[in-house]
Every structure is written in C-alpha cells, then in structure tokens.
Amino acid sequence: MKQLEAAFPVDSQLLMVLPRAGASVRNPDVRLPILRSDVDGYYLEMRVEEDAQDDSEFSVIRRVPLENLSDEELADIKAEYANLDWSACVNKGVSNGLEKIHDRRIQRMFMALMTFLNPRQISIILYLYKLAAEQGNNGTVKFRSNDLLEILGYTRTKDGGFASKLRSQLNRDLVALHRTELVLAQSFKKTSLNRGAKVMIKSILRIKDYEVDHAPRDFDITKAADYTYELADSYTISLEFFDGTRNGDCVLFPNQFDITQRLGSNAKCDYKTKLLIYLASRMKWDTLTDGQFISISKQYLFKNLDLFGSNSSRNNQIFWRTVDELKEEGYLFGAQELSGKNRISTIQFQINSMKLKCK
C-alpha cells in the first residue's frame, strides 16, 4: 500500500473559512466597504453575505480596526472614502477603483481589505503552517524575510537582497493578515438541528514581534505597510487558527507543496491555489464518497475561483486547465462534469488522498 507523503497539518476551521473570507470584490455576495463605528471605535469593513442554498457559503465580515484616530484623520478617511469608485473596482479592477484616493495610507488600507486573502497570501499562510509543524512551538512561528521571499520564487538583486517592491509587498501581506479581523458565527457548520451561533472574531495571524538588522530604531511594521517600502528582517507570528492541528481536525498538505509565484503574473490569476484551497475546504464541509470522490456545483466552483467573465468558453478553458495542473501535480486523479436536475452541472473530483488528506 502506498504511504502518504510527508505532510503538515492545516487547521480545518481555517480552510473552511478561507474561500469566503477571501471572496473578491467581483463576487456577487460581497458588499461595498463601509466605515462603521461602535463603542469600541471605528472600523473599515466588508461583508460577504450568506447563501441560503449552501452551508459553505456562510456570512463573514472582514474588518480593519481604525485605532487612535484623531478628528482630522477621521475626516480624511471620510473624505477619501467618498472618492472610492466601487463600480470601477468590480468592473475594471481594484487599482482603477482606488485611483481617486490620493492619501497613500488610506489607499493601501482599502487595497489590503479588498484584495484580502489573495492566492499569494494564502500560499504564505500554508508555508507558515509548514514551519509551525517543523518548529513545534504550538502555533508560534519564526522566520527570516529573505528566506520566505526566496521560497516564493523571487529573484535576488546583485547585492543578495530583494527589490524594494517585493520587500514592501511581503510586509503589507503580513500586516494585512495581522490586522484584518474576521467576524463570523463560530458554529457556522451545521452539526445538529441547533446551530447555537457564537460570534468569533479572529485574525488569520498575529505578528508578535519583529527584528530589523540595519535600520533606525523607530521602524514600525504598520507605518511601513501604510507609507513606505520597508520590511523587517525577521518576524515571530502566532497562527490564530491552530486548534485543529492540536486535536487532529485538519487537512494534511504535502511538505513539497509549491508556493512559488509565477513571474509577471497577478496573484489573482493563480487559479491553481484557489481551486486547491476550495477543494480542501469542501473536503471538510462535505463527506468524500469512497474516501476520494467529491461532487461540487459548477456554479459554486466558478464563483469561488473568481470566474465571473461573460465568456463562458474562456471560463471553462481556465477551469479545465487548472484541473489539469492539479492532476499533473498529483492532487487529483481526475474530474468529470455531470448533468444534474434543472440542468445544473456538477463536477465530480477524484482526490488523491496520498497528496491531500482529511483527518
């Protein structure tokens, strides 16, 4: 009998949350960002509405707390918020929709919230879970920035470092994962007739500390994410979703999981990572037939892969090309389209449990 490849565990609840928490602005369930206040302060938040037809399409809010705002800063945010072109964000891309926002900090804040959990950030998260398994510090992970940039597949400059744009991008990714909170019902998966909703507020990770080898002492990761092109040289982070890896409620990913970024490609076009994570998510929402088969509505697959273009032929080509990539890497044995009731198509996947396994 074949043995499961050397693997690392990723928390099941995290995997079940990722597709919804990372829904793009083009997703019909995603609502316009709002500036909201309560007794604890101000928040910039986006809501992803639930879908009554499928438990996995649950409601979640992602929000950024706006801490220690002066009256002047609050007025600036309100003024710039009025310049947000939501229609352009949806139809032409987030960058186009933010063109009229001139304050760099506010523009970057909107960008981080609206592109939250893109495939590059998800790849970083999975790598951190791999490090967590290797380091064995119960969800606390230490790493060097240059090591992570190298593993992401970026090219070093002549002096042995990395371009400032790449360094800035990594710090902004980490800070976005740190300060963007997720608000959702903890019992979002039906386990009985009584759902007993308990609200959970969590970040994907928390930056515990960081070190700078050669920089002024006043270096600040948040200010760097908002204003500059700086990056700390090393970080210590805590994975907030980690209970499942302790109690065995997890999905095992192979240690050879590849997080290399495609040069010159936009992270949002990484359909392979999107599909792999969505399949891992559905493996926990649903039950695999015969331990390897899972059927998913084509409608939900395309929605979670961000395939919203009107060109159905192109959407199908991208989807089946992505399936072929996962077959080539051994995650899938195969996939086929099945016709269902009311002409609703489903895709049946055959999962290779030697590569991707539920516990």
Order of alpha helices (4+ residues) and beta strands (2+ residues): beta-alpha-beta-beta-beta-alpha-alpha-alpha-alpha-alpha-beta-alpha-alpha-beta-beta-beta-alpha-beta-alpha-beta-alpha-beta-alpha-alpha-beta-beta-beta
